[in-house]
């Protein structure tokens, strides 16, 4: 087990600033997920940790040892690639034995370690098969076993579930989490899937345009996003954003635009910037039967069934909002084209400065 520290880590690809002076600490035994869209710098960061990309600047420390310029084989790191990178001419047994060839140990010890990893990953009955004879989930476990057989201090996973079908992904994800918790291996996991990140992570690092936007637990990032990007990236469906102005009317703080008037609770601070972005998640918008003269009257555009819930896409004036609702609690069954009324759960709204896009506490 080991503690990973990145200090001012920086990387340029020509004129592209892929990773912009990031600082990050991954604690011993922690599963840290680097989350962001394509081009955010998360895979480049992982490859610098692995030694596959040379940083332009900054330092990497593993358990107090500076590894910034060490060759990959000298770092004590195991890595699982997105494509699995299995050798087509080798059996599963040979795949697992291969990383041990350069290590000083006898044949019996090698076989013992291979069998232990195979039993741990439930692939003991696959040892004599070739990759072409394996399913995607089995190949993923073989790739993971090849990384674990060296007993690495740090495990790196580069979108390992991207080639696994949706039905199998949840099962493999749970197995990965169970395995990491049992072995307590410090792990850095790269993904663009925010559902996957929230299901797996002890700590999520949200990245965008080469910079870290926020670091925290899944619950912390969901409940208190640092800025508009994090708020919009985490959550399914995404948060709704509405441009408003903060105005004091008779001593009461009011958020308004040309179709919304929202009096705020008295405990809200009064020194807010005037130009704001109001954020509200779909589950914190309430849907009611239409009320006569309601300024928040909306037209239902699309309804997406999601098991016992449904997502309503509604239009309020010229603004589209998404609402998550339980049909059993609505008391009525809206249909596309129907009129409904919308209200806000004021305990769960978010305010962002429109200029900086940073969250206002």
Steps between C-alpha positions, in 0.01 A plus 500: 500500500617856432416869506511685166581872482495717187661844532444765232484229233502652155492368143499661155433327166642757258281805555235307692518533878372152584559514878532837670706492823281267704550409868345183635547253788359146492513347844620150584235242401271759339314460172525834321305558178616756242175609336448729204402522133731409213796736484485595867851364574405202716663228284812713448525535879469122540765436236741742670451312827571173315813641334362471145496879450778729622370803692593848380529605862413399854572195714346160578558328835397147593522418869748785545724388213544734202410299188455784247776384264518126580424246226154339529645166617680670788193666650323204661180578311243272336288633213188378320454659157170591335559240225620234753813452278502119534746301288292299250750213479519441879266304722358660813763319707778636279351851518518487880848348505648753260540794747681265742772399253720797592456446874736287706289205606491130433255325264301356790451844658392644166240226450378548856454875449320447167262251659430734793408788266292270278305379805451857621354606163306174442685419178665177616304299242616731219876462539546290185284717273615765253356857491290419193319238709405746776208738544560873555447462874746209518762696303457790740567271798808352329637851436436587864668177613807577291531832685437347844734202468802728550349614831534869408504783752271703271234386253405714198180432305437680169125475424507122550124454455460687171508173301257318731132497403248679721352183649841382621641839598320526833612149603864562404492840670383343826771233472769765447384692806488188715845395385652843567349512848625150582855560377514869612710590197535872435316542170460776240210438264428706186149528355266744327194322647376691805272212609803269503704758693236548770453124540873423541684795648618589846610827341404657167725747317299690238722626216428738213739654246803363684407643838350355816158653558418334832616215725272328750281204586217411260243638746692824552533569127134422437368714786748789486644533147777760484394652168260477208711241317505255793130559569410425139733205459389306811142383505275307266317675350714814538420799719270770360652849469300824490645850470349728767565828679507544879283792606394622844128575515368634831789343691445159334754353260334404173644312203329604181512505125227579252302187588624398847446668838651299785499651854790356698496384865611767751816310596648551153772765490398836360834604344470278193628613161219631286563274198457136602443154361239302689564124500246236596516127447206325329408315821462833682239637262144412596228438244136592579171500313456829311398799713312795352722805453816322622811678357683165517251327270683265266430285198608135504717435193643150552455229765775240557394198710774381739354204688299634794601857407468719195689798361280781374642753253286811540501846343445804721459794263806442273711313759531119509522325839535136602300366796531160667173372645340187643166446319357331811542822700386749238130420529456546124650365180649777281523447125701684232321825421337527847532808718653459846631728775859494630635597843848500657627323811683801643708284736680349203566785259851617402615849411800579280661832415420559134841661435729245668258201490615417856256376760376749761472352849 
